[in-house]
Each structure stands twice: as C-alpha cells, then as structure tokens.
Amino acid sequence: MTVRVMLVPPAMNAALREARFAGDAAPDESGLRAARSAAAHVPDADRVLCGPSGRCAGTAEALGLRAVCEPALREWELGRWAGERLDEVSAREPDAVAAWLADPVAAPHGGESLLDLCARAGAWLDSLNGAGRVLAVTEPSLVRAAVVYALALPPQAFWRLDVAPLTLTELSGRAGRWNLRCGRPLAPDGGT
C-alpha cells in the first residue's frame, strides 16, 4: 500500500542561525510567527509525529498540530560536537571535520556516522508500510537522510541537499520504491 510521508523541518531558532550541531533551542519568536502563519497550510494526515527535540515539539505546537513524539526522528547524534558551532569545531579539529565530510562511515565526534543516520531514517520509512498519510515535524538532518535513503542516492548526496525551515518534503510510495516532491513552503508566501 502506498504511503505518503510529509516531512517538515522545524521553525528557525538560534542554533540553526549559528550553525550549531544539534543545538536544541526552542524556535525563536520569528520562527514561531512563521509557523503560526503557516498553520492553515499544513496538509491533513492520518498520523502526526514529531522528533523529540524542543524545536520540533515547539514547531508542531505552533503549527497547531497534536503530534506524537517519535524517538526515531531525533537529531543526528553528533557525540561530543553536540551544541557546538561548525566553525569552532572546524578550527579546533580540521582533520576530524574533513574525515566526517568525506567518509560516510566516519564518526570522529563519537556519535552516529552518516551511514548510521541514513539507515535509521530508512528503517523508520520502511516501518510506515500501510500507514496512509504521515506528517512529521523532524530535524533537517533526518529529512536529508530520508531523501538519500528513499532515492537510493550515494551518501555523499546528503551534503548537497538543503532543507529550509518550515518547508514540505514529500515522499510517496513504499519500501524500496519512493517518489520525491521537495522544498514546498508551507505558507504560500514562504512563511514570512
């Protein structure tokens, strides 16, 4: 049976603005305003889920959703880099960052490798067989990993996918056969 999976990254927050790894700051006021203005444009779903972070839960609430927390939709586990800024880590550990960006099995931070993240996203997608229409407010890294998995892209494609806050990425199909529609703003004016 065909499943329609609609993925929405959370509203803007300080961690996203600062390019922090897994910075779980709640959406800021401008992000909450954008989410509230997009609420009327959220598609209907049979199941509504959100990642366990405060930014995902806060965005779901601002969108007017009654979302169930789904642990599989958690942020990329980046070990000791969690909460740090990319530029700071790059300055301190340039070889580790280079390895992380070049090798999908590298996890110099002590957390999940890119391959592990894509496998987690894929296992979650595959578990949705027969679920109908699923809407999930989830981390940008999970959206990117789900697209890589669903389309059987090489892992390095992950680094070439941009996922903006409050956009809709849709995967329709079933395990082993997915189609993609990406990047549609929830609000017709882009939520601004």
Secondary structure, 3 states (H helix, E strand, C coil): CCEEEEEECCCCCHHHHCCECCCCCCCCHHHHHHHHHHHHHCCCCCEEEECCCHHHHHHHHHCCCCCEECHHHCCCCCHHHCCCEHHHHHHHCHHHHHHHHHCCCCCCCCCCCHHHHHHHHHHHHHCCCCCCEEEEECCHHHHHHHHHHHCCCCHHHHHHCCCCCCEEEEEEEECCEEEEEEEEECCCCCCC
